[in-house]
Amino acid sequence: MGLFENLGRKVERFKQDATDTAEEPTHRCIECEQEFFTDYELCPDCEGAVVAIDSE
């Protein structure tokens, strides 16, 4: 197996794992209600406060 073929398989596996893990957003802007998978202090869209989504 070539180096690039091996690397390609690892990258594809990593992308698949990341997609499977990030199914639902974890944070939301309280101003514009945009949802994110990353915790921001301020929303990149409207600069409103970003809070964690309560997963009940």
C-alpha positions as CSV (number, residue, x, y, z in Angstrom):
1,M,0.0,0.0,0.0
2,G,1.4,3.4,-1.0
3,L,2.0,6.2,1.4
4,F,-0.6,8.4,-0.1
5,E,-3.2,5.7,-0.2
6,N,-2.6,5.0,3.5
7,L,-2.8,8.7,4.3
8,G,-6.0,9.0,2.3
9,R,-7.6,6.2,4.2
10,K,-6.7,7.8,7.6
11,V,-8.0,11.2,6.5
12,E,-11.3,9.6,5.4
13,R,-11.6,7.7,8.7
14,F,-11.0,10.9,10.6
15,K,-13.6,12.8,8.6
16,Q,-16.2,10.0,9.2
17,D,-15.5,10.0,12.9
18,A,-15.8,13.8,13.2
19,T,-19.1,13.7,11.3
20,D,-20.5,11.0,13.5
21,T,-19.5,12.8,16.6
22,A,-20.9,16.2,15.6
23,E,-24.5,15.4,14.8
24,E,-26.1,18.1,16.9
25,P,-24.9,21.6,17.7
26,T,-23.8,22.2,21.3
27,H,-24.0,26.0,21.5
28,R,-26.5,28.7,20.4
29,C,-26.4,32.5,20.0
30,I,-29.1,34.1,22.2
31,E,-29.5,37.0,19.8
32,C,-29.8,35.5,16.3
33,E,-30.3,31.8,17.4
34,Q,-27.5,30.6,15.1
35,E,-26.3,27.2,16.4
36,F,-22.6,26.1,16.6
37,F,-20.6,23.0,17.3
38,T,-17.9,25.1,19.1
39,D,-18.1,27.3,22.2
40,Y,-17.7,31.0,21.2
41,E,-17.7,33.9,23.6
42,L,-19.4,36.1,20.9
43,C,-21.4,35.0,17.9
44,P,-19.3,35.4,14.7
45,D,-22.5,36.5,12.9
46,C,-24.0,39.1,15.2
47,E,-21.6,39.4,18.1
48,G,-24.3,38.3,20.6
49,A,-23.6,36.1,23.6
50,V,-23.3,32.3,22.9
51,V,-24.6,29.8,25.4
52,A,-24.5,26.0,25.7
53,I,-27.7,24.2,24.5
54,D,-29.3,22.4,27.4
55,S,-29.5,18.7,26.2
56,E,-32.7,17.5,28.0
